[in-house]
């Protein structure tokens, strides 16, 4: 299927061609026709499957088909969980609408001064991309009005709910009660809360389940490089980053401390890069993302927390300097490459202690990654194979413990149960026995007759 087969305006088809999109992704092929027909959409689609264009193209087509007769309020509202994602959606809106004269789009996000967002609050803005916290602040202060919104998009709805925005999103949905359409996209549609929420904001939606995260890795080449030590691992990383075929790489580190140590080492060795870590100043964070996005630098180092919301389509390599703590996080990590129909590469730098997690990843994804070496940096130690260690059979283990032959019944030892009250009486006088002895002595001396 080609984009020209959709009922899209020539301006949008020119933009799609300018962006280099060859064929629609599965989510675009499924969603766009139904959205153009005016239906509500409920789509399960992971990051990296082209869902942003899947909702922006129908929204832009709506603005073309039904032009506003006069300057007014926002007509399309896109809610996203993070500031970074909001900025990326705004950039994607600009690119897809580059041949639409007069189109206006803006963001309302936290971490930005109110003065900088005044044009969006007071001027004509066709499409507003917002985070729930900042938008609800403006709504409650009556600084912004969304009653004219015709299309409401909830992007990464599961993450918004996980981050505690469910009440804010409900309030925003009620405020945009005049809308004609609602699109809800989520990486997963599992869970009663999300299902109940979707039922309250959507009207007779068309439901799609597109490419689960486990299947996305199929178009990604995955390789392992084994390291003898941390120093060896750093040398491998630096060799890979110097390789011209590694055009644009996202390097994942497990902890902030590990990231800081790696940053110091790479700076010392002359590498130019950006990095993202938790609790980073917002301006520095945005500047780091901008430099990576516009190819000022071609290396970005980040922790999992700091990398949330990154949606850059031309990342060629994801390098796991540290493997993550869980296999599903691994799948999300490597999904940062191979975007928009492109191929990608994932590289794992593996020390001995990483092997058990690597095996969990392989079981989870169903893959067995190829192992590669770099000349001059070959590992000297043999890689341990934890999952292939032979376990002793129960029968053999039992005979070893009992010291007998297999099939031979062990000699049963008599069982004696020691009662707590017996333990308590140890070392204490037995008054009942003393009384019996005293009575016997009296009887023998004739002091008391047997009948009494």
Legacy VTK file of the C-alpha trace (Angstrom):
# vtk DataFile Version 3.0
C-alpha trace
ASCII
DATASET POLYDATA
POINTS 452 float
0.000 0.000 0.000
1.168 3.550 -0.770
0.370 6.838 0.955
-1.221 8.070 -2.242
-3.962 5.466 -1.791
-5.226 7.323 1.280
-7.611 10.208 0.712
-4.964 12.741 1.688
-4.509 16.209 0.286
-1.660 16.834 -2.137
0.012 19.096 0.450
0.280 16.197 2.892
1.488 13.754 0.247
4.257 16.199 -0.682
5.281 16.409 2.976
5.306 12.636 3.322
7.513 12.361 0.252
9.839 15.088 1.543
10.263 13.169 4.801
11.274 10.056 2.900
8.357 7.894 4.003
8.080 5.119 1.421
5.172 3.009 2.604
2.773 3.384 5.537
3.517 1.311 8.603
0.989 -1.209 9.844
-0.535 1.195 12.367
-0.775 3.949 9.735
-2.351 1.584 7.230
-4.933 0.524 9.821
-5.721 3.825 11.542
-5.634 6.498 8.822
-8.632 5.321 6.715
-10.890 4.913 9.771
-9.770 8.235 11.242
-10.464 9.994 7.940
-13.980 8.536 8.083
-14.553 10.309 11.385
-14.350 7.286 13.696
-12.944 7.258 17.215
-9.759 5.206 17.449
-8.494 2.848 20.164
-5.077 1.539 19.151
-2.529 -0.639 20.906
0.738 0.360 19.304
4.230 0.536 20.808
6.681 3.378 20.402
8.448 3.368 17.054
5.620 2.013 14.891
4.713 5.338 13.263
1.707 6.174 15.419
2.490 9.925 15.522
1.934 10.260 11.781
-1.043 7.892 12.102
-2.959 10.511 14.090
-1.367 13.728 12.764
-2.137 13.062 9.089
-5.912 12.620 9.676
-5.909 15.640 12.018
-4.173 17.820 9.418
-6.528 16.541 6.708
-9.452 17.557 8.945
-8.085 21.104 9.156
-7.767 21.200 5.351
-11.260 19.811 4.751
-12.919 22.109 7.292
-10.982 25.384 7.283
-11.699 27.794 10.109
-13.702 30.783 8.912
-12.157 33.110 11.469
-9.394 33.254 14.018
-10.330 31.188 17.001
-9.310 28.660 19.602
-7.328 25.435 19.221
-9.055 22.834 17.066
-6.783 19.823 17.678
-5.423 18.939 21.116
-2.727 16.290 21.573
-1.998 15.127 25.132
1.333 13.409 25.794
2.983 12.286 29.050
6.332 14.114 28.796
7.771 17.452 27.703
10.266 15.767 25.394
7.560 13.869 23.549
5.491 17.063 23.248
8.390 18.847 21.543
8.946 15.916 19.188
5.257 15.777 18.235
5.327 19.547 17.629
8.321 19.120 15.313
6.592 16.271 13.488
3.511 18.489 13.105
5.650 21.227 11.571
7.230 18.785 9.107
3.977 17.113 8.040
2.284 20.510 7.718
5.173 22.288 5.998
3.148 22.849 2.810
0.050 24.086 4.660
0.302 27.900 4.693
-0.991 29.494 7.846
-0.890 26.319 9.941
-0.046 27.096 13.560
1.075 24.613 16.214
2.422 25.119 19.725
3.170 23.412 23.014
2.003 23.880 26.599
4.494 22.039 28.795
6.056 22.230 32.228
9.566 23.498 32.807
8.980 26.482 30.508
8.217 30.049 31.633
4.615 31.157 31.193
5.741 34.151 29.136
7.214 31.845 26.498
3.847 30.112 26.106
1.740 33.287 25.856
1.485 33.095 22.038
-0.178 29.682 22.372
-2.448 30.909 25.162
-3.563 34.124 23.506
-3.084 33.683 19.763
-4.462 31.461 17.019
-3.040 27.960 17.386
-4.620 25.231 15.280
-2.871 22.316 17.010
-1.798 22.363 20.648
0.444 19.642 22.061
0.375 19.614 25.855
1.310 17.698 28.958
-1.635 17.112 31.334
-0.159 18.878 34.380
0.589 22.180 32.671
-2.629 22.198 30.624
-4.847 21.571 33.655
-3.101 24.453 35.421
-4.069 26.843 32.615
-7.613 25.483 32.422
-8.246 25.951 36.135
-6.885 29.494 36.014
-9.105 30.138 32.962
-6.032 31.134 30.966
-6.820 28.699 28.142
-10.018 27.422 26.536
-10.390 24.043 24.817
-14.137 24.125 24.186
-13.473 24.532 20.452
-11.361 21.376 20.210
-12.665 19.120 17.440
-10.136 16.279 17.715
-8.603 15.067 20.984
-5.565 12.765 20.823
-4.338 10.843 23.878
-0.847 9.604 23.012
0.829 6.977 25.223
-2.267 6.872 27.411
-0.907 4.002 29.517
2.106 6.078 30.548
-0.073 9.069 31.419
-2.123 6.862 33.717
0.987 5.246 35.211
2.388 8.714 35.961
-0.740 9.631 37.935
-2.412 11.891 35.355
-5.683 9.960 35.102
-7.783 12.554 36.977
-6.253 15.417 34.988
-6.891 13.653 31.680
-10.493 12.949 32.684
-10.992 16.631 33.532
-9.447 17.695 30.213
-11.654 15.239 28.333
-14.767 16.694 29.997
-13.656 20.238 29.148
-13.349 19.292 25.447
-16.914 17.960 25.377
-17.752 19.479 21.982
-15.167 17.419 20.094
-16.061 15.264 17.101
-13.333 12.609 17.416
-11.004 11.058 19.998
-7.896 8.999 19.287
-6.371 6.938 22.108
-2.990 5.287 21.563
-1.316 3.038 24.108
1.621 0.613 24.132
-0.683 -1.840 25.901
-4.434 -2.024 26.397
-4.175 -4.405 29.347
-5.535 -3.475 32.748
-8.992 -2.654 34.040
-8.253 1.003 34.754
-7.167 1.753 31.185
-10.114 -0.160 29.715
-12.605 1.659 31.938
-10.976 4.989 31.114
-11.119 4.295 27.366
-14.816 3.499 27.633
-15.486 6.899 29.198
-13.649 9.018 26.593
-14.354 7.109 23.354
-17.601 6.675 21.423
-17.997 3.438 19.480
-14.255 3.257 18.657
-12.544 1.137 16.033
-9.995 -0.973 17.901
-6.588 -1.975 16.579
-3.812 -4.120 18.039
-0.641 -3.430 16.110
2.771 -5.052 16.533
3.411 -5.927 20.163
6.783 -4.767 21.554
8.173 -8.312 21.287
7.726 -8.418 17.530
9.280 -5.024 16.849
12.815 -6.333 17.368
12.577 -8.586 14.295
13.918 -5.837 11.993
16.829 -5.082 14.344
20.185 -6.831 14.000
21.458 -7.776 17.461
25.086 -8.482 18.359
26.992 -9.290 21.542
30.557 -8.298 22.355
31.961 -10.062 25.413
34.218 -8.162 27.810
36.661 -9.440 30.431
36.321 -6.372 32.664
34.881 -2.877 32.915
38.018 -1.426 31.344
37.752 -3.900 28.474
34.081 -2.927 28.038
34.971 0.778 27.784
37.615 -0.003 25.172
35.037 -1.961 23.147
32.561 0.922 23.371
35.124 3.463 22.231
36.128 1.258 19.290
32.484 0.968 18.241
31.858 4.710 18.549
34.877 5.379 16.310
33.488 3.021 13.644
32.095 5.090 10.744
29.245 2.610 10.234
27.900 3.554 13.679
26.345 6.743 12.357
24.071 7.767 15.229
24.101 5.889 18.514
22.128 5.887 21.758
24.161 4.387 24.606
22.298 3.059 27.653
23.850 2.967 31.123
22.078 1.418 34.108
22.771 4.004 36.846
23.458 7.727 37.171
26.789 6.977 38.831
27.778 4.681 35.986
26.742 7.318 33.475
28.812 9.995 35.167
31.882 7.752 35.228
31.455 6.899 31.547
30.917 10.546 30.618
34.154 11.527 32.378
36.093 8.794 30.589
34.731 9.588 27.112
35.376 13.310 27.599
38.948 12.516 28.609
39.375 10.395 25.476
38.152 13.166 23.168
34.618 12.073 22.267
31.927 14.654 21.512
28.466 13.677 22.720
25.365 14.650 24.691
24.072 12.911 27.782
20.854 12.731 29.777
20.565 11.781 33.421
17.854 11.970 36.064
17.264 15.265 37.912
18.888 17.190 35.070
18.165 20.867 34.522
15.411 21.123 31.908
17.245 23.621 29.704
20.358 21.431 29.620
18.214 18.379 28.910
16.447 20.030 25.982
19.733 21.357 24.643
21.269 17.874 24.796
18.301 16.398 22.931
18.384 19.182 20.342
22.089 18.643 19.607
21.487 14.919 19.149
18.316 15.384 17.120
19.868 17.837 14.629
23.081 15.754 14.363
25.312 18.335 15.997
26.459 15.316 17.997
25.950 11.697 16.947
26.273 10.063 20.368
23.741 10.290 23.194
24.348 8.584 26.552
21.379 8.082 28.862
19.822 6.082 31.675
16.421 4.448 31.152
14.627 7.057 33.257
16.304 9.965 31.482
15.561 8.466 28.031
11.778 8.487 28.513
10.030 10.319 25.715
12.912 10.162 23.225
11.426 9.604 19.767
14.114 10.232 17.156
13.690 8.331 13.906
17.262 8.203 12.548
19.084 6.395 15.395
21.124 3.677 13.673
22.542 1.924 16.744
21.411 1.268 20.313
24.352 0.210 22.474
23.665 -1.408 25.833
26.792 -0.525 27.790
24.906 -2.047 30.730
22.135 -4.562 30.209
18.863 -3.498 31.850
17.299 -5.076 34.928
14.433 -6.711 33.021
13.935 -8.209 29.566
10.956 -6.025 28.633
13.054 -2.885 29.235
15.609 -4.350 26.823
12.941 -4.598 24.128
11.895 -0.988 24.709
15.529 0.126 24.581
16.343 -1.453 21.251
13.037 -0.187 19.854
14.644 3.267 19.742
16.286 2.199 16.495
14.665 0.813 13.322
12.041 3.563 13.306
9.797 4.604 10.417
10.502 1.475 8.370
14.283 1.688 8.719
16.616 -1.119 9.770
18.602 -0.826 12.985
21.303 -2.429 15.079
21.433 -3.260 18.787
24.768 -4.032 20.455
25.218 -5.551 23.914
28.496 -5.248 25.807
28.492 -8.294 28.059
30.619 -9.026 31.117
30.417 -12.370 32.933
27.825 -11.062 35.422
25.588 -9.938 32.508
25.222 -13.436 31.027
22.176 -14.521 33.129
20.260 -11.378 32.072
21.286 -11.871 28.459
19.851 -15.394 28.583
16.601 -14.038 30.039
16.434 -11.552 27.164
16.962 -14.312 24.622
14.179 -16.413 26.166
11.851 -13.398 26.262
12.436 -12.303 22.661
13.029 -15.755 21.181
16.323 -14.542 19.729
19.881 -15.749 20.084
22.090 -12.794 19.206
25.251 -13.254 17.168
28.575 -12.843 18.962
31.210 -10.620 17.405
34.765 -9.571 18.253
36.953 -6.586 17.499
40.490 -7.373 16.431
42.926 -6.382 19.129
40.152 -6.468 21.740
39.253 -10.145 21.760
38.163 -11.435 25.184
40.728 -13.628 26.927
38.325 -15.298 29.337
35.835 -17.974 28.381
32.223 -16.836 28.548
30.276 -18.617 31.306
27.127 -20.465 30.266
24.872 -20.318 33.284
21.790 -21.910 31.752
23.712 -24.969 30.476
25.149 -26.088 33.782
24.100 -29.689 34.401
21.959 -30.171 37.445
22.199 -33.326 39.520
19.172 -35.538 39.290
16.942 -35.743 42.303
17.680 -39.466 42.645
21.446 -38.965 42.518
21.301 -35.996 44.862
19.216 -37.993 47.303
21.591 -40.963 47.389
24.553 -38.665 47.927
22.878 -37.081 50.918
21.842 -40.441 52.367
25.112 -42.138 51.543
23.400 -45.216 50.027
23.088 -46.838 46.605
20.490 -45.668 44.109
17.227 -47.521 44.715
18.318 -48.626 48.190
16.049 -47.511 51.028
17.872 -45.653 53.749
17.873 -46.912 57.273
15.129 -45.214 59.255
16.182 -43.608 62.485
13.808 -43.648 65.447
11.993 -40.388 65.765
11.754 -38.776 69.145
9.747 -35.668 69.751
10.926 -33.380 72.490
8.049 -31.448 73.997
8.388 -27.843 75.084
7.032 -28.597 78.533
9.642 -31.327 78.958
12.321 -28.759 78.140
10.843 -26.344 80.655
10.886 -28.986 83.440
14.511 -29.874 82.906
16.512 -29.101 86.076
13.370 -28.282 88.094
12.175 -30.379 91.087
9.376 -32.886 90.456
6.969 -31.938 93.240
4.400 -34.676 92.445
7.029 -37.400 92.788
8.249 -35.901 96.080
4.729 -35.881 97.504
4.226 -39.533 96.510
7.495 -40.571 98.188
6.608 -38.654 101.356
3.198 -40.345 101.565
4.806 -43.754 101.104
7.252 -43.115 103.934
4.430 -42.104 106.293
2.481 -45.230 105.403
5.465 -47.459 106.076
6.104 -45.775 109.457
2.463 -46.348 110.490
1.615 -42.671 110.708
-1.196 -43.080 108.143
-3.331 -46.156 107.504
-3.807 -47.353 103.881
-7.597 -46.792 104.090
-7.278 -43.090 104.814
LINES 1 453
452 0 1 2 3 4 5 6 7 8 9 10 11 12 13 14 15 16 17 18 19 20 21 22 23 24 25 26 27 28 29 30 31 32 33 34 35 36 37 38 39 40 41 42 43 44 45 46 47 48 49 50 51 52 53 54 55 56 57 58 59 60 61 62 63 64 65 66 67 68 69 70 71 72 73 74 75 76 77 78 79 80 81 82 83 84 85 86 87 88 89 90 91 92 93 94 95 96 97 98 99 100 101 102 103 104 105 106 107 108 109 110 111 112 113 114 115 116 117 118 119 120 121 122 123 124 125 126 127 128 129 130 131 132 133 134 135 136 137 138 139 140 141 142 143 144 145 146 147 148 149 150 151 152 153 154 155 156 157 158 159 160 161 162 163 164 165 166 167 168 169 170 171 172 173 174 175 176 177 178 179 180 181 182 183 184 185 186 187 188 189 190 191 192 193 194 195 196 197 198 199 200 201 202 203 204 205 206 207 208 209 210 211 212 213 214 215 216 217 218 219 220 221 222 223 224 225 226 227 228 229 230 231 232 233 234 235 236 237 238 239 240 241 242 243 244 245 246 247 248 249 250 251 252 253 254 255 256 257 258 259 260 261 262 263 264 265 266 267 268 269 270 271 272 273 274 275 276 277 278 279 280 281 282 283 284 285 286 287 288 289 290 291 292 293 294 295 296 297 298 299 300 301 302 303 304 305 306 307 308 309 310 311 312 313 314 315 316 317 318 319 320 321 322 323 324 325 326 327 328 329 330 331 332 333 334 335 336 337 338 339 340 341 342 343 344 345 346 347 348 349 350 351 352 353 354 355 356 357 358 359 360 361 362 363 364 365 366 367 368 369 370 371 372 373 374 375 376 377 378 379 380 381 382 383 384 385 386 387 388 389 390 391 392 393 394 395 396 397 398 399 400 401 402 403 404 405 406 407 408 409 410 411 412 413 414 415 416 417 418 419 420 421 422 423 424 425 426 427 428 429 430 431 432 433 434 435 436 437 438 439 440 441 442 443 444 445 446 447 448 449 450 451
